[in-house]
Amino acid sequence: MMSEPKRLHPAAMIFNIIQAIKQSVLGLLPLVIIALTNGVLLIVMVISAVVLLAGVILVSVLSWLRFTYQLEDDQLRIERGILIRKKRTISKHRIQSIDLSQNVIHRIFGLTKVQIETAGNDPATDAALSAVSMAEGQRLHDELKYKKQVPEELEADLEGQEEEQPALVQPDPIEETELPRRKITLKTLLIAGSTSASFGILLGIFGVVFSQAEALIPDEFYSDASRWVLSLGAQLMIVLGIVVVIFLWLLSILQTVIKNWDFTITRYEKELFITRGLLEKKQSTIPLKKIQAIGIKESIVHQPLGFVSVYVEIASGEVNQNEEMHTLIFPLMRKKDLTSFLAEILPEYSYETEQLVSLPKKALPYYLVRSAIIPLLATIGVGIFFLSYIWIPLIILIIALLYGFASYHTAGYVIDDRQITVQSRILGKDTAIIKQHRVQALARKQNPLHRKQALVNMDMAILNKMSGRHFIIRELRVEDGNKIADWYSYQKESSS
């Protein structure tokens, strides 16, 4: 089957204009602030901005006119470029997932964005259609992902159903009530937002912006604002600081709620289907065959509260997208619910840490030295030259020793015929569940001191979005290292 070349919805021009403006605003912001204090420069800036906007609009219109896509029997063809024409052909057999998303403008016009991810890890081989109708997005999803052929007589009906398609397309024609599904509650979402790391990020951004305020704000305004703040007195300044912190904390909660609103994960036969978002509704599909490992993350805040987040390590995918190196499949849940969650959504994996093989006591000094060596050297240096301030590095040294002990106490593994579970700690506690056939390489490492004490480091590698991730268990007993090596060797012998 071959279709005629099609253009994107005209709203795609709006997205191009907005994207160009977003890229220009940050670079021009310092010039705009400077121009506010100079009338002539301000007029020049306004004229330049009008000319630039006209150019952006012209380029966006021409880009839209010169962008076409076409479905053929087993491939999607995309042609684009105003002066230099670029042609891209994507085979259906290489497509791993097709994600649909809607931001506010999409929802106003009843449109969706189609993001196509291929089997490679090169973003240049992927494609995105920034604005198509919901009916067209559904048709592309079905034909490309599930190799379904849509009869020509139904294409006109699909266009007529555009106004009746407010929701994102579901990936499989299966009764919804029969499918395993988990949905986050509003209460859990609020807890996730109030304990997320985004609060610290927002606080850091605010601190950087505040420290550069003098350079960005005109001198007269900055001086008036400084005098007003100083006139408040110490108590009011403390209250003002608390108000700012509370505002940023509430903003981080709001950000999490908007991003993960109505987060729902559904298990289909060959993939996981995730929908989320309030202002920007997103759907994503995760093929089960691409999952390399399951991860359970317990941050230093969530662990004492008994909460975990669940993610998956996925092979290939876009490296430059604005996401983590792994894909979140549930933002937050009670740890006691984790076993039932995996049994329902990912029954191929099981969470078992009761039989965790911990490290020997002779491994503890290694963990303490690795975490405390730099603070120890700093303490010695401060003690020699600035003895009165030695309490500062001493506090850091104690924290580092506590962290080293926590890392030692957390590390371990559980192994069975199907999978290996590895526990480790960076700041939070991280548990990875890896299927036997997903381990790409296994390395044993020993230094002379390890050999003398019968210890060994085991390094397991899997594929992920960054082409590879390593899970290292340090200072294991040699017999435990041999057990893992035999488990891996048995895998290779069985598959050969």
Salt bridges, closest charged atoms under 4 A:
GLU72 OE2 - ARG77 NH1 3.42
GLU79 OE1 - ARG85 NH2 3.31
GLU117 OE2 - LYS290 NZ 2.51
GLU136 OE1 - LYS6 NZ 3.37
GLU136 OE2 - ARG139 NH2 2.94
ASP142 OD1 - HIS141 ND1 3.62
GLU143 OE2 - ARG139 NH1 3.13
GLU155 OE2 - ARG139 NH1 3.84
GLU176 OE1 - ARG181 NH2 2.49
ASP224 OD1 - ARG227 NH2 2.32
ASP262 OD1 - LYS183 NZ 2.78
GLU271 OE1 - LYS145 NZ 3.41
GLU298 OE1 - LYS335 NZ 3.42
GLU298 OE2 - LYS429 NZ 3.94
GLU313 OE2 - ARG469 NH1 2.45
GLU323 OE2 - ARG276 NH2 3.74
GLU344 OE1 - ARG182 NE 2.76
GLU348 OE2 - ARG267 NH2 2.70
ASP430 OD2 - ARG469 NH2 3.19
ASP459 OD2 - LYS445 NZ 3.56
ASP459 OD1 - HIS470 ND1 2.94
GLU475 OE1 - ARG370 NH2 2.73
GLU475 OE2 - HIS450 NE2 2.78
ASP480 OD2 - ARG477 NH1 3.22
